[in-house]
Amino acid sequence: MQRLAGDAVLPVSDDALLVIQWRDAPGHRIDAASPGALSFLGIGAEAVEGEHVGVLDILHPSDRERFLDEIATARRRGRDRVRHADHRVIGRGGLVAWWQTVTLLRPEPGGTVRCTSHAFDVTEDSDERPVPPETDKADTRRDLHESERRLVTLLGNLSGMAYRRRVDDAWTMLFASEGCRQLTGYGPEELTGGAAGYGSLVHSEDRARIAGAMREAIARHRRFTLTYRILDRAGELKHVWEQGVGVPGADGALEAVEGFITDITGLKTAEESLHTLSLAVAQSPVAVVITDALGKTAYVNPRFTAMTGLDLTAVPDLEAFALSFTEPGTDQFRAMWRVLSGGETWYGELPARRGDGEFYWASVTIAPVKDALGRITNFIGTADDVTERRQAEEQLRRAQKMQAVGVLAGGIAHDFNNILTAILGYSHLALDSLPEGSEVRDDVAQVTIAAERAKGLVQQLLTFSRKEKVGREVVDLRAVVVEALQLVQPTVPLDVTLRFLSDDGAMMVLAAPTQIHQVVVNLCKNALDAIGGDDLRGGGDTMGEIVVSLSYAAVGATKELARARLNPGRYVCLTVADTGAGMDPAMIDRIFEPFFTTKAVDKGTGLGLAAVHGIVADHGGVIDVVSTAGQGASFSVYLPLHDPNGPQRAADRERGRILLIDDERTMLSMAGRLLRSQGFQVVASASSRRALALFTIAPDRFDLVVLAQSPVAQVWKLLTLARAFAAAAPGIPILVCGDPDSDLEGAAIEAAGVTRILRTPVVPDLFVTLAGQLVDERLAQKRE
């Protein structure tokens, strides 16, 4: 190529095309031209080097105005433009030739426009004057064929389909590149020959949208960019990206649409996966932080604020995230960095406080994220509130400790009784052989007294360990408590007030009266010790008060007490409250432990409250304590309520039909007999499929469905069965008897149509009462 001015170098080889390069000022002088262009135009290199030849000199006069308009447009818009056009040029000897040109117009500082034209000589296809005889037509054809070959190769290697089509609703293809095979499953000859229409491949839900977008863009002479779905030849759904433009004809009217379509299914899938992942992280129930390899925060999800009460801006880096759950300078985080620097995951459970000062436990995990070469690129940290789990574990540890002590106490109590028998026996023999007034006789008498006290201690140990069972009967708890208070009253000093309060009505429970006496006496004795113990004067001034109360308690759903959990049911609540010294949290944690006492060694055994705990648990009840240091304490005992007259009243009449399903035949028989004894008609089945088929045939025959979950049954199967019954008869009440460890809560229960849930083991009175309520409500609905 001829290099003629400054650094103007043509971007193609000399023999590929006819190339000319120039600027629009001054005078549109040519800067450079390929040898082929110089020869064709009959322009000498010396004339170009002397800047004596301009582009306007070689253009036909009728084409100059259009050429100047294009340059002015490029200058005005200030950005590169590529123009395709056919120009007439004046060559050697004044002959006119047609050049098909592609011109790059590039604005430069100062307002000039640099232009580079690549041209093909197409004079032989024109009706104008012939090409000068000096031009080698064979060489021109070879150049044209080589250019076409390169174009075909380029289009064939594209990952997609280049096309030209008519402007119609059927997307009638005039040209389709080889990439259409992979994109659509059809070859170019099928798409252009009418054997297959591209428009028919477009998803029906997307056709109207993309057709409208195309029409709007073409009407405004703009390119359109679209994403939509197609179904290829094999019926596989694909997401595609298309960009195209309307092409005008010689008369300026829209002639065709040209563009490119490529498959973006993989990109779309990745985009959807990324979107799902981002939503999952943002809505995660645990706090999440993502940092770079240096620990600088890139993302923190909203759960962090909900858990800690801190703003997201409080987490500039990984260390700030970790310190949000503990105090600065702790050893845990020095160890954390040692672990992370080794490429391992760090984990810790830490005591923390929220922004409002509330205490909680946080489980924090921080792990490195590595690339394919094993290099750390990021860190991810998570934190979860595990306070409830820690509390549950602590309750379990206390229960296990008390159980272990109970087993130990029960194991040694009987052997200790034998030892005490020998001590008492030989003591009495010694007393009989010693004369009255003997000092030794007084010593042996003290041994006898001590052995009698030890005997009472053994009885407390046996009660605590539940080794000694006492017969139970249905009693009025109010009467039993009143009897116990009559025993307590003489021991209460005059300066302590003892009051008794009670709700009206019979409070029937199934209990051992002597053990209930022991509960009341021990709780009152504990209250007296809290008020003053040995410091009580017995004088006139009031030092404190003990209030013993009885009340009804109905629990519809599991209720969390201060230190216990109360299952649904009806209870009688016995409360003993005092105005004593109260307890701090550390003391409350140990109050029911055997042998734990705040008294002097010779003043208490530490078994009183432990025995109370054992008796209440053995009666199927719950004991709870609420106390604050300096503000007294309140002990509440919940015992299941027993209704002795309920069965007789219920058996006097027919109460509706119940469908009972339980795969445990023993339990099925027991529950069926219990319900029939209350006047219900019961259809029992151990097969859920058979029961569902029977129910579907005549759902109106039944007023209640009872589903019992076996210990091995999965919750989702139980809910699926409940949903099937609810679908067969909308509105039918469904009572589920579920395992206490099953996750039978939340929106899934309501969606399955479950009306009520009872946890096993089921209290018979509560089961019958609840079944009666649900049946009565259903019968009332039917009457309406």
C-alpha positions in Angstrom: 0.0 0.0 0.0 1.2 3.5 -0.7 1.8 5.5 2.5 1.4 9.1 1.5 0.8 11.4 4.5 1.8 11.4 8.1 0.9 8.1 9.9 -2.0 7.3 7.5 -1.7 3.6 6.9 -4.4 1.6 5.2 -5.8 -1.3 7.3 -5.8 -3.9 4.5 -3.3 -5.4 2.1 -2.6 -3.8 -1.2 -4.2 -6.5 -3.4 -7.3 -7.1 -1.3 -9.5 -4.1 -2.2 -9.4 -0.7 -3.7 -8.8 1.5 -0.7 -8.6 5.3 -0.3 -8.1 7.3 2.9 -8.6 11.0 3.4 -9.7 13.8 5.6 -12.6 16.3 4.9 -10.3 19.3 5.4 -8.6 20.9 3.7 -10.2 20.3 0.4 -10.9 16.6 1.1 -7.3 15.8 0.0 -6.4 12.1 -0.3 -3.9 11.0 2.3 -3.3 7.4 1.1 -4.4 5.0 -1.6 -3.7 1.4 -2.4 -1.7 0.8 -5.6 -4.8 -0.8 -7.2 -6.8 2.4 -6.6 -4.1 4.6 -8.0 -3.8 2.5 -11.1 -7.6 2.3 -11.6 -8.0 6.1 -11.3 -4.9 6.9 -13.3 -3.6 9.0 -10.4 0.1 9.2 -9.9 1.7 8.7 -6.5 3.5 12.0 -6.8 0.2 13.9 -7.3 -1.2 12.4 -4.1 2.0 13.1 -2.1 1.8 16.7 -3.2 -1.8 16.8 -2.0 -2.9 17.8 -5.4 -5.8 15.3 -5.6 -9.0 15.4 -3.6 -11.9 12.9 -3.3 -14.3 15.3 -4.9 -12.0 15.3 -8.0 -12.7 11.6 -8.6 -16.4 11.5 -7.6 -19.1 11.9 -10.2 -20.7 15.3 -9.8 -24.1 13.8 -9.1 -22.7 11.9 -6.1 -20.8 14.7 -4.4 -23.7 16.2 -2.5 -24.7 12.9 -0.9 -21.1 12.3 0.0 -20.8 15.7 1.7 -24.1 15.1 3.6 -22.7 11.9 5.1 -19.5 13.6 6.3 -21.5 16.5 7.8 -23.8 14.0 9.7 -20.7 12.2 11.2 -19.2 15.5 12.3 -22.5 16.6 13.9 -23.2 13.3 15.8 -19.6 13.1 17.0 -19.3 9.3 16.7 -18.1 6.7 14.2 -20.3 5.8 11.3 -20.1 3.1 8.8 -21.8 3.7 5.5 -22.6 1.2 2.7 -23.1 2.9 -0.7 -22.5 2.7 -4.4 -20.6 5.6 -5.9 -19.6 6.5 -9.4 -16.0 7.5 -9.8 -14.1 9.1 -12.7 -11.1 7.1 -13.7 -8.4 7.2 -16.2 -9.3 8.8 -19.4 -12.5 10.2 -18.0 -14.2 6.8 -17.9 -17.0 6.4 -15.3 -17.0 3.3 -13.1 -19.3 2.0 -10.3 -17.7 1.3 -6.9 -19.5 -0.6 -4.1 -18.0 1.0 -1.0 -17.9 0.5 2.8 -16.7 3.8 4.3 -15.7 4.3 8.0 -16.2 8.0 9.0 -14.4 8.8 12.2 -14.7 12.3 13.8 -11.4 13.7 15.2 -10.6 16.6 17.5 -10.8 19.9 15.8 -13.9 19.1 13.8 -12.3 17.1 11.0 -13.5 13.7 9.9 -11.1 10.9 8.8 -12.6 8.7 6.1 -11.4 5.2 4.9 -13.2 3.6 2.0 -12.9 -0.1 0.9 -14.4 -0.6 -2.5 -15.2 -3.3 -5.1 -15.5 -2.5 -8.7 -19.0 -3.5 -9.8 -19.1 -1.7 -13.1 -19.7 -4.9 -15.1 -23.0 -5.3 -13.2 -24.1 -1.8 -14.2 -25.6 -0.4 -17.4 -23.1 2.5 -17.2 -20.0 2.9 -19.3 -17.6 -0.1 -19.5 -14.6 -0.5 -17.3 -11.4 0.8 -18.9 -9.6 -1.9 -20.9 -6.6 -1.6 -18.7 -8.5 -3.1 -15.7 -8.0 -6.8 -15.2 -11.5 -8.2 -14.9 -10.2 -11.7 -14.0 -8.3 -10.3 -11.0 -11.4 -8.4 -9.9 -13.6 -11.5 -10.0 -11.0 -13.5 -8.0 -11.0 -10.8 -5.4 -14.7 -10.8 -5.3 -15.0 -14.6 -4.9 -12.3 -14.6 -2.2 -14.2 -11.9 -0.4 -17.4 -13.9 -0.6 -15.6 -17.0 0.6 -14.3 -15.2 3.6 -17.8 -13.9 4.4 -19.3 -17.4 4.2 -16.5 -18.8 6.5 -17.1 -15.9 8.9 -20.9 -16.5 9.0 -20.5 -20.2 9.3 -18.3 -19.8 12.4 -20.7 -17.6 14.2 -22.5 -19.0 17.2 -25.9 -18.3 15.9 -27.8 -17.5 12.7 -27.3 -14.4 10.5 -30.4 -13.8 8.4 -32.2 -11.7 5.9 -36.0 -12.0 5.8 -39.0 -10.4 4.3 -41.1 -7.9 6.4 -44.0 -10.2 7.2 -45.5 -11.9 10.2 -44.3 -15.4 9.1 -40.6 -14.4 9.3 -40.0 -15.7 5.7 -36.3 -16.2 5.4 -34.5 -15.0 2.2 -31.1 -16.0 3.6 -30.0 -18.0 6.7 -26.4 -18.8 7.7 -25.2 -22.3 8.5 -25.6 -21.5 12.2 -29.4 -22.1 11.9 -28.8 -25.8 12.1 -27.6 -25.8 15.7 -30.1 -23.0 16.6 -33.3 -24.5 15.1 -32.5 -28.0 13.9 -33.3 -26.9 10.3 -30.9 -26.3 7.5 -30.7 -23.0 5.6 -32.4 -24.6 2.5 -35.4 -25.6 4.7 -35.8 -22.2 6.3 -35.4 -20.3 3.0 -37.2 -22.9 0.8 -40.5 -22.8 2.7 -40.1 -26.3 4.2 -40.0 -24.7 7.7 -41.0 -21.2 8.8 -39.0 -19.5 11.5 -42.1 -17.7 12.7 -43.7 -21.0 13.6 -40.8 -21.8 16.0 -41.4 -18.7 18.1 -43.2 -19.5 21.4 -46.8 -18.6 21.1 -46.7 -16.5 24.3 -43.9 -14.3 22.9 -45.0 -13.7 19.3 -47.2 -10.7 19.8 -44.7 -9.0 22.1 -41.7 -9.3 19.8 -43.7 -8.5 16.7 -44.9 -5.3 18.2 -41.3 -4.4 19.3 -40.0 -5.1 15.8 -42.6 -3.0 14.1 -42.0 0.0 16.5 -38.2 -0.1 16.0 -38.5 -0.4 12.2 -41.0 2.4 12.0 -38.5 4.6 13.9 -35.5 3.5 11.7 -33.8 2.0 14.7 -32.2 -1.3 15.5 -34.2 -3.7 17.7 -32.8 -6.1 20.4 -35.1 -8.8 21.7 -35.0 -11.9 23.9 -37.7 -14.6 23.5 -38.3 -18.3 23.4 -38.4 -20.8 20.5 -39.1 -24.5 20.1 -36.6 -26.2 17.9 -37.1 -29.1 15.6 -36.8 -31.6 18.5 -39.3 -29.6 20.6 -36.7 -28.4 23.0 -37.4 -24.9 24.5 -34.6 -22.4 23.9 -34.1 -18.8 24.9 -32.6 -16.7 22.1 -31.3 -13.1 21.6 -31.9 -11.3 18.4 -30.7 -8.0 17.0 -31.8 -6.7 13.7 -32.6 -3.6 11.5 -34.9 -2.8 8.7 -33.2 -2.4 5.3 -34.6 0.1 2.8 -34.6 -0.6 -1.0 -33.4 1.7 -3.8 -36.7 3.5 -3.6 -36.3 4.1 0.1 -39.2 1.7 1.0 -38.6 -1.0 3.6 -37.3 -4.0 1.6 -36.2 -6.6 4.2 -35.0 -7.2 7.8 -31.4 -8.2 8.5 -30.0 -9.4 11.8 -28.5 -12.1 14.0 -30.0 -14.6 16.4 -28.1 -16.7 19.0 -28.9 -19.2 21.7 -28.7 -17.8 25.2 -30.4 -20.7 27.0 -27.3 -21.4 29.1 -27.0 -17.8 30.0 -30.7 -17.5 30.9 -30.5 -20.6 33.1 -27.4 -19.3 34.8 -29.2 -15.9 35.3 -32.2 -17.6 36.8 -30.0 -19.7 39.0 -28.2 -16.6 40.1 -31.4 -14.8 40.8 -32.8 -17.7 42.8 -29.5 -17.9 44.7 -29.6 -14.2 45.5 -33.2 -14.4 46.7 -32.3 -17.4 48.9 -29.4 -15.6 50.5 -31.3 -12.4 50.9 -34.2 -14.2 52.6 -32.1 -16.7 54.5 -33.2 -17.3 58.1 -29.5 -16.9 59.1 -27.3 -13.9 58.8 -24.9 -14.0 55.9 -21.9 -12.0 55.0 -19.7 -12.4 51.9 -16.3 -10.7 51.7 -13.3 -10.6 49.4 -10.0 -12.4 50.1 -8.9 -9.5 52.3 -12.0 -9.6 54.4 -13.7 -6.5 53.0 -17.5 -6.8 53.0 -19.1 -7.3 49.6 -22.6 -8.3 50.8 -24.6 -8.6 54.0 -28.2 -9.9 54.0 -31.1 -8.2 55.9 -31.3 -11.1 58.5 -28.2 -9.6 60.1 -30.1 -6.5 61.2 -33.1 -8.5 62.4 -30.8 -10.7 64.5 -28.4 -8.2 66.0 -30.3 -4.9 65.8 -27.3 -3.3 64.0 -27.4 -1.5 60.7 -25.7 -3.1 57.7 -23.2 -0.3 57.6 -21.8 -1.6 60.9 -20.2 -4.5 59.0 -17.3 -3.1 56.9 -15.3 -6.3 57.1 -15.3 -9.9 58.3 -13.9 -9.0 61.7 -16.7 -6.5 62.3 -19.2 -9.2 61.4 -17.7 -11.6 63.9 -17.4 -9.0 66.6 -21.1 -8.2 66.2 -21.7 -11.5 68.2 -19.2 -11.0 71.0 -16.9 -8.5 72.7 -13.7 -7.2 71.0 -10.4 -8.8 71.8 -11.7 -12.3 72.6 -9.6 -15.3 72.1 -12.1 -16.9 69.8 -11.3 -14.5 67.0 -7.6 -14.8 67.3 -8.1 -18.5 66.8 -10.5 -17.7 63.9 -7.9 -16.0 61.8 -5.4 -18.8 62.5 -8.0 -21.4 61.2 -9.0 -19.3 58.2 -5.4 -18.6 57.1 -4.9 -22.3 57.0 -7.8 -22.6 54.5 -10.1 -24.3 57.1 -13.6 -23.5 58.4 -14.0 -21.8 61.8 -17.1 -22.4 64.0 -18.1 -21.1 67.4 -21.2 -20.6 69.6 -21.0 -17.3 71.4 -22.9 -15.3 74.0 -24.1 -12.1 72.4 -26.4 -9.1 72.9 -28.7 -7.4 70.5 -28.8 -3.7 70.0 -31.4 -3.3 72.7 -29.3 -5.3 75.2 -31.3 -8.6 75.0 -29.0 -11.6 75.5 -28.9 -14.5 73.1 -26.6 -17.2 71.8 -25.2 -17.1 68.3 -23.8 -19.9 66.2 -21.2 -18.4 63.9 -19.5 -20.2 61.0 -16.9 -18.6 58.7 -15.5 -20.5 55.7 -13.0 -19.7 52.9 -14.2 -19.8 49.3 -11.6 -21.2 46.9 -11.1 -21.2 43.1 -10.2 -24.2 41.0 -6.5 -23.8 41.9 -7.2 -23.8 45.6 -6.6 -20.1 46.1 -8.9 -18.2 48.6 -11.0 -15.7 46.7 -13.7 -14.9 49.2 -14.9 -15.6 52.7 -18.5 -16.4 53.6 -19.8 -16.1 57.2 -23.2 -17.2 58.6 -24.7 -16.6 62.0 -27.9 -18.1 63.5 -29.8 -17.5 66.8 -29.6 -20.8 68.7 -30.9 -19.5 72.0 -33.9 -21.9 72.0 -31.8 -24.9 71.2 -29.3 -24.0 74.0 -32.2 -23.6 76.4 -33.7 -26.9 75.3 -30.3 -28.6 75.7 -29.9 -27.1 79.2 -33.3 -28.3 80.2 -32.5 -31.7 78.9 -29.2 -31.8 80.8 -31.0 -30.8 84.0 -33.6 -33.5 83.5 -30.9 -36.1 82.8 -29.0 -35.0 85.9 -32.1 -35.3 88.0 -32.9 -38.7 86.5 -29.4 -39.9 87.2 -29.6 -38.8 90.8 -33.0 -40.4 91.1 -31.7 -43.7 89.9 -28.8 -43.4 92.4 -31.1 -42.5 95.2 -33.5 -45.3 94.5 -30.7 -47.8 94.3 -29.2 -47.0 97.7 -32.4 -46.1 99.6 -33.5 -49.7 100.2 -30.0 -50.8 101.3 -29.8 -47.8 103.6 -33.1 -48.8 105.1 -31.6 -52.2 106.1 -28.7 -50.4 107.7 -31.1 -48.1 109.6 -33.1 -51.1 110.8 -30.0 -52.6 112.4 -29.1 -49.2 114.0 -32.5 -48.7 115.4 -32.8 -52.3 116.6 -29.5 -52.4 118.4 -30.1 -48.9 119.8 -33.3 -50.1 121.4 -31.6 -53.2 122.8 -28.9 -51.0 124.3 -31.4 -48.7 125.8 -33.2 -51.6 127.5 -29.9 -52.8 129.0 -28.8 -49.4 130.4 -30.1 -48.0 133.7 -32.1 -44.9 134.0 -30.0 -41.7 134.4 -27.0 -43.2 132.7 -25.0 -40.8 130.5 -24.5 -43.6 128.0 -28.3 -44.1 127.8 -28.7 -40.4 126.8 -26.0 -40.9 124.1 -27.8 -44.0 122.7 -31.1 -42.1 122.7 -29.5 -39.4 120.5 -28.4 -42.2 118.1 -32.0 -43.4 118.0 -33.3 -39.9 117.3 -30.7 -39.4 114.5 -31.7 -42.8 112.9 -35.4 -41.8 112.9 -34.4 -38.6 111.1 -32.4 -40.7 108.6 -35.4 -42.9 108.1 -37.5 -39.9 107.1 -34.7 -38.8 104.7 -34.8 -42.3 103.0 -38.6 -41.9 102.5 -37.9 -38.6 100.7 -35.3 -40.2 98.6 -37.7 -43.0 97.6 -40.4 -40.4 96.7 -38.0 -38.5 94.6 -36.8 -41.5 92.7 -40.4 -42.7 92.2 -39.5 -46.2 93.4 -42.2 -46.2 96.0 -45.6 -45.9 94.3 -48.6 -44.7 96.2 -52.2 -45.5 95.2 -54.1 -42.7 93.4 -57.7 -41.8 93.3 -59.9 -39.1 91.9 -59.9 -36.3 94.6 -61.0 -32.7 94.9 -57.6 -30.9 95.0 -59.1 -28.0 97.0 -60.0 -30.4 99.8 -56.6 -32.0 99.8 -54.8 -28.6 99.8 -57.0 -27.3 102.7 -56.1 -30.4 104.7 -52.4 -29.8 104.0 -52.7 -26.2 105.0 -54.3 -27.2 108.3 -51.1 -29.2 109.0 -48.9 -26.2 107.9 -50.7 -23.5 109.8 -49.4 -24.4 113.3 -45.9 -24.1 112.1 -46.3 -20.6 110.7 -45.1 -17.9 113.0 -47.5 -15.1 114.0 -45.5 -12.5 112.1 -46.1 -14.4 108.8 -49.5 -14.2 107.1 -50.8 -17.4 105.4 -53.7 -16.9 102.9 -55.6 -19.3 100.8 -57.5 -18.3 97.6 -59.4 -20.6 95.2 -61.7 -20.5 92.2 -65.2 -21.9 92.6 -66.2 -25.4 91.5 -64.9 -28.8 92.0 -61.2 -29.3 91.1 -61.0 -33.0 90.5 -57.6 -34.6 89.8 -56.2 -38.1 89.8 -53.7 -38.0 92.5 -52.2 -39.6 95.7 -53.5 -37.3 98.5 -50.5 -38.0 100.8 -48.1 -37.0 98.1 -50.1 -33.8 97.4 -49.9 -33.1 101.1 -46.1 -33.4 100.9 -46.0 -31.0 97.9 -48.0 -28.4 99.8 -46.0 -28.8 103.0 -42.6 -28.6 101.3 -43.6 -25.6 99.2 -44.9 -23.7 102.3 -41.8 -24.7 104.3 -39.6 -23.4 101.4 -41.6 -20.1 101.5 -41.1 -19.8 105.2 -37.3 -20.3 104.9 -37.2 -17.7 102.1 -39.1 -15.1 104.3 -36.8 -15.5 107.3 -36.1 -19.0 108.4 -34.6 -19.1 111.9 -34.8 -15.3 112.2 -38.7 -15.4 112.4 -39.6 -13.9 115.8 -43.1 -15.0 116.3 -44.0 -11.5 117.5 -46.6 -9.1 116.4 -45.0 -7.3 113.4 -45.7 -8.8 110.0 -42.4 -10.0 108.3 -43.9 -11.5 105.2 -46.8 -13.2 103.5 -47.5 -16.6 101.9 -50.3 -16.9 99.4 -51.6 -20.4 98.4 -54.0 -20.3 95.5 -55.9 -22.7 93.2 -57.2 -21.8 89.8 -58.3 -23.4 86.5 -56.0 -23.2 83.5 -57.0 -24.1 79.9 -54.2 -24.4 77.3 -55.2 -24.5 73.7 -51.7 -24.6 72.2 -48.3 -25.5 73.6 -47.4 -22.7 76.2 -43.9 -21.7 77.2 -43.7 -21.0 80.9 -40.7 -19.3 82.6 -38.9 -22.6 83.1 -41.2 -25.3 81.7 -43.4 -26.1 78.7 -47.1 -26.8 79.1 -48.9 -29.0 76.6 -52.5 -28.3 75.4 -55.1 -29.4 77.9 -57.1 -28.4 81.0 -55.3 -28.1 84.3 -55.7 -27.1 88.0 -52.9 -24.7 88.9 -51.6 -24.7 92.6 -49.5 -21.6 93.3 -47.5 -20.9 96.4 -46.1 -17.4 96.4 -44.0 -15.6 99.1 -42.6 -12.2 99.8 -39.2 -13.6 100.8 -35.7 -12.8 99.6 -36.2 -14.2 96.1 -33.6 -15.9 93.9 -31.1 -14.9 91.2 -31.0 -16.8 87.9 -28.1 -19.0 89.0 -30.0 -20.2 92.1 -33.2 -20.8 90.0 -31.2 -23.1 87.7 -30.4 -25.4 90.5 -33.4 -25.1 92.8 -34.8 -28.5 92.0 -31.5 -30.4 92.1 -31.3 -33.0 94.8 -29.1 -32.0 97.8 -28.9 -28.4 96.7 -29.6 -26.1 99.6 -28.7 -22.6 100.8 -29.1 -23.6 104.5 -26.4 -24.6 106.9 -25.2 -28.3 106.7 -27.3 -29.3 109.8 -30.4 -27.3 108.8 -31.6 -28.9 105.5 -31.2 -31.9 103.3 -31.8 -30.2 99.9 -34.4 -32.8 99.0 -37.6 -30.9 99.7 -38.0 -29.2 96.3 -36.4 -32.2 94.5 -39.1 -34.4 96.0 -41.8 -31.9 94.9 -40.4 -32.0 91.4 -40.5 -35.8 91.3 -44.1 -36.0 92.7 -45.4 -33.5 90.1 -43.7 -35.2 87.2 -45.0 -38.6 88.4 -48.6 -37.2 88.3 -48.2 -36.0 84.7 -47.9 -32.4 85.8 -45.5 -29.5 85.4 -43.9 -27.2 87.9 -42.7 -23.7 87.2 -40.9 -21.0 89.2 -40.8 -17.3 88.8 -38.5 -15.2 91.0 -36.4 -12.1 91.2 -33.8 -11.4 93.9 -35.3 -9.3 96.6 -38.9 -9.6 95.3 -40.1 -13.0 96.5 -40.8 -16.2 94.5 -43.8 -18.0 93.0 -44.0 -21.8 92.5 -46.8 -23.0 90.2 -47.9 -26.7 89.9 -50.1 -27.7 87.0 -52.0 -31.0 87.4 -54.3 -32.4 84.7 -58.0 -31.8 85.4 -60.2 -34.9 85.7 -64.0 -34.8 84.9 -65.6 -37.8 86.6 -69.1 -37.0 85.4 -68.3 -36.4 81.8 -68.5 -40.0 80.5 -71.9 -40.6 82.2 -73.4 -37.5 80.7 -72.0 -38.2 77.2 -73.1 -41.9 77.1 -76.8 -40.9 77.5 -77.1 -39.8 73.9 -75.9 -40.3 70.3 -73.3 -37.7 69.5 -72.4 -38.2 65.9 -70.2 -40.4 63.7 -66.4 -40.4 63.8 -64.0 -42.0 61.4 -60.9 -43.2 63.3 -57.7 -44.1 61.5 -54.7 -45.6 63.3 -52.3 -48.2 62.0 -51.6 -49.4 65.6 -54.4 -51.9 66.2 -54.1 -51.8 69.9 -54.4 -48.1 70.1 -57.2 -48.2 67.5 -59.2 -50.6 69.7 -58.6 -48.5 72.8 -59.5 -45.2 71.2 -62.6 -46.7 69.6 -63.9 -48.1 72.9 -63.2 -44.7 74.6 -65.2 -42.8 72.0 -68.1 -45.3 71.9 -68.3 -45.1 75.7 -69.1 -41.4 75.3 -72.0 -42.0 72.9 -70.2 -41.6 69.5 -70.6 -43.9 66.6 -67.1 -44.9 65.5 -65.9 -46.4 62.3 -62.3 -47.5 62.9 -59.7 -48.6 60.3 -56.1 -49.5 60.3 -55.8 -48.8 56.6 -55.7 -45.2 55.5 -56.5 -46.1 51.9 -59.5 -48.1 52.9 -60.7 -45.4 55.2 -60.3 -42.7 52.5 -62.2 -44.8 50.0 -65.0 -45.3 52.5 -65.1 -41.6 53.4 -65.1 -40.5 49.7 -68.2 -42.7 49.0 -70.3 -40.9 51.6 -68.6 -38.0 53.3 -71.8 -36.7 54.8 -72.1 -39.7 57.0 -69.2 -38.5 59.2 -68.9 -35.6 61.5 -65.2 -35.9 62.5 -62.0 -37.5 61.1 -59.4 -38.6 63.7 -55.9 -39.3 62.3 -53.3 -40.9 64.6 -49.7 -40.6 63.7 -47.6 -43.7 64.4 -44.1 -43.1 65.8 -42.5 -44.1 62.5 -44.8 -42.2 60.2 -43.5 -39.1 58.4 -45.3 -35.8 58.8 -45.7 -35.2 55.1 -47.6 -38.5 54.7 -49.9 -37.5 57.5 -50.6 -34.1 56.0 -51.1 -35.6 52.5 -53.8 -37.9 54.0 -55.4 -35.0 55.8 -55.4 -32.9 52.6 -57.2 -35.8 50.8 -60.0 -35.9 53.4 -60.4 -32.1 53.4 -60.6 -32.2 49.6 -63.3 -34.9 49.6 -65.5 -32.9 52.1 -64.5 -29.3 52.6 -65.2 -28.1 56.1 -65.0 -31.6 57.8 -63.1 -31.2 61.1 -59.9 -33.2 61.2 -58.3 -34.0 64.6 -54.6 -35.1 64.4 -53.0 -37.1 67.3 -49.4 -36.4 66.5 -46.0 -37.5 68.0 -44.7 -34.9 70.4 -41.4 -34.6 68.4 -43.2 -34.1 65.0 -43.1 -30.7 63.4 -46.9 -30.2 63.2 -47.0 -26.4 63.2 -47.2 -23.5 60.7 -49.0 -22.8 57.4 -48.6 -26.4 56.2 -51.0 -27.6 58.9 -53.7 -25.0 57.9 -53.2 -25.8 54.2 -53.8 -29.5 54.9 -57.2 -28.7 56.5 -56.2 -29.9 60.0 -58.5 -28.4 62.6 -56.8 -29.3 65.9 -53.7 -31.2 67.0 -53.2 -33.3 70.2 -49.8 -34.5 71.2 -49.3 -38.1 72.3 -49.6 -39.6 74.8 -53.1 -38.3 74.7 -55.0 -37.5 77.9 -58.3 -39.5 77.6 -60.5 -36.7 79.1 -59.0 -34.1 76.9 -59.3 -36.3 73.8 -63.0 -37.0 74.4 -63.8 -33.4 75.3 -62.1 -32.0 72.2 -63.7 -34.6 69.9 -67.1 -33.7 71.4 -66.6 -30.0 70.8 -65.6 -30.6 67.1 -68.5 -32.9 66.5 -71.0 -30.5 68.1 -69.7 -27.7 65.9 -70.0 -29.8 62.8 -73.6 -30.8 63.7 -74.5 -27.2 64.3 -73.2 -26.3 60.8 -75.2 -29.1 59.3 -78.4 -27.8 61.0 -77.8 -24.3 59.6 
